[in-house]
Amino acid sequence: MSEVIRITPDVVVPVAELEFRASRASGPGGQGVNTTDSRVELRFDVAGSPSLSPEDKERALRRLGPRLDRDGALRVVAQAQRSQLANRRA
């Protein structure tokens, strides 16, 4: 079975539905921070997810409304850690 993220006891999203993108972090953090791609952006297409029921999609779209882009996708950015792996885990 592939990796999954358990949202609730009944809702599971395969990691394959998540898009990860790495880029350079901004701000202070040492000499290597601006030369490595430690910032991680996660994108999840709430509106288009085959793993969510229509009711789950409706609830998520309603609750996350202002945080979603035009296509109904949630975007989360992590850059507090100095390594890409740590930011991806966060």
N, C-alpha and C positions, 0 to 999 in steps of 0.2 A: 504494500500500500504506500502511496506517496505521502509526503509530508502534508499535514493539515494544521490549521489553526482553529481551535475550538472557541467559538464566540460565546455560546451558551451550551447547556447540555444537549440541545436539539439542533443547534446550528453549527455546522463545520464548513470551513472554507479551505479548499486546497491551496497550497502555496503557489501552485502553477497559475492561479488567477491573479496573483499579485505581481506588479511590475516594479522592479527595483532599478534605480539609476544612481550611480555614484558621480560626484563632482567635487571640486575643491571647496573646502570649508573656508569661511571668511572669519576674520577677527584674530585675536591673539591666540597663542597656543604653542609657541615654540617654533624652531626654525624649519621643521619638516611639515608643518600644518598646511602651508600654502603650496606645497609641491606634491602632495599626495591627495588622492581622491577619497577623503575621509567622510565627506558629507553624503548622506544617503537619503534619497527621496523614494517613498513608497506610494504607489498609485493602485487603488482598488476600484474597479468599475462596479459600483453598487447597483446602478440601473441595469447593467447588462450581465450581472452574475447569474450563471445557471445554478449555483448552489443555494441561492436564496429563494424562498417561496415568494409569491406575489405579495403576501401580507408582510413578510419580513422586509422586502424591498420598499413597500409603501411606508412602513414605520421608519426605516432608516432614512429614506429620502426626506421625510417630514422632519425628523429630529436633526438631521445633519445639514439641512437645507443651505444655510449660508456658507458652510464649509465645502460644499461640492462645486465642481466646475460645471460648465454648461452641459456637458455630456452625462452628468450624474455620477462622476467619479470623485472619490475622496483622495486627497493628496496629503501625505504626512511627511515632514522633513525632520531628520535627526542629524545634529552636528555637534552635540555637546562633548562627545568622546573624541579621543585622538585617533582612533582606528576605525576603519570602515566596518569591520566585523562587529565591534562594540556598538556602533551606531545602527547597524542593521538589526542587531538583537534588540536594541532599545525600541 
